Amino acid sequence: MGGFLLTIPSGVQPASQRQIISAIATMVSAEAMKARIQNGFSVAPPCSVCADPEALALSPIVRTGDQLARRIEIVTWPRPPIPEHILIEGTPGGQIKAA
């Protein structure tokens, strides 16, 4: 369905960390998610946005995504759940690093 992983690098100073946390909070707010839907970016929004009738009216994928999520039919783990995945991922990573 799409989405982002928002993190703070470990070397960031505490004062900057507070600014980053504030920016992330703004970016993931219900208002920001609704604005994304209004502009055609219909990833799976949080439940607070899925409950908004205006957001539901803007994009049919919002309702469908919410229904799939509630039925636990969306796979959110981006990797296959197999023990060999580390080997599969590490092999090309090692080749790229060596090149």
C-alpha positions in Angstrom: 0.0 0.0 0.0 3.0 2.3 0.4 4.2 4.4 3.3 7.3 5.8 4.9 9.8 5.0 7.7 10.6 8.2 9.4 13.7 8.1 11.7 16.2 10.2 13.5 19.9 9.6 12.7 21.9 8.6 15.8 24.4 11.4 15.5 21.9 14.3 15.6 22.2 16.7 18.5 19.4 16.8 21.1 18.2 20.3 20.1 17.9 19.1 16.5 16.2 15.9 17.6 13.3 17.9 19.1 12.9 19.8 15.8 12.9 16.5 13.9 10.3 15.0 16.2 8.1 18.0 15.8 8.5 17.8 12.0 7.6 14.0 12.0 4.6 14.7 14.2 3.4 17.3 11.8 4.0 15.0 8.8 2.0 12.1 10.3 -0.9 14.2 11.7 -4.4 13.5 10.6 -4.5 16.9 8.9 -1.4 16.2 6.9 -2.6 12.7 5.9 -6.0 14.1 4.8 -4.2 16.8 2.7 -2.2 14.0 1.0 -5.5 12.2 0.2 -6.9 15.4 -1.2 -3.9 15.7 -3.5 -4.1 12.1 -4.8 -1.6 10.4 -2.5 -3.8 7.6 -1.2 -1.6 5.3 0.9 -3.1 3.5 3.8 -3.9 6.3 6.2 -4.3 5.9 9.9 -7.7 5.0 11.4 -8.4 8.6 12.4 -8.3 9.6 8.7 -10.3 6.6 7.6 -13.1 7.6 9.9 -13.3 11.1 8.2 -16.3 11.1 5.8 -14.6 13.8 3.7 -11.5 11.7 3.3 -13.6 8.6 2.4 -15.4 10.6 -0.2 -12.1 11.8 -1.8 -10.7 8.5 -2.6 -12.2 5.0 -2.8 -8.9 3.4 -1.9 -9.1 4.9 1.6 -12.1 2.8 2.5 -10.8 -0.3 0.7 -7.4 0.0 2.4 -9.1 0.5 5.8 -11.3 -2.6 5.3 -8.4 -4.7 4.3 -6.4 -3.5 7.3 -9.2 -4.3 9.7 -9.5 -7.8 8.3 -5.7 -8.1 8.6 -5.4 -8.8 4.9 -2.6 -6.3 4.3 0.9 -7.6 4.5 3.0 -4.9 6.1 6.2 -6.8 6.4 8.2 -5.9 3.3 10.3 -9.1 3.3 9.4 -12.7 2.9 9.1 -14.4 6.3 11.8 -17.0 5.6 15.1 -17.7 7.5 17.1 -17.5 4.2 16.1 -13.8 3.7 19.3 -12.5 5.4 21.4 -14.6 3.0 19.4 -13.5 0.0 19.6 -9.8 1.0 23.3 -10.0 2.0 24.5 -11.6 -1.2 23.8 -8.7 -3.6 24.6 -6.2 -0.8 28.1 -7.7 -0.5 28.6 -7.7 -4.2 27.5 -4.0 -4.5 29.8 -3.1 -1.6 32.8 -4.9 -3.2 32.3 -3.2 -6.5 
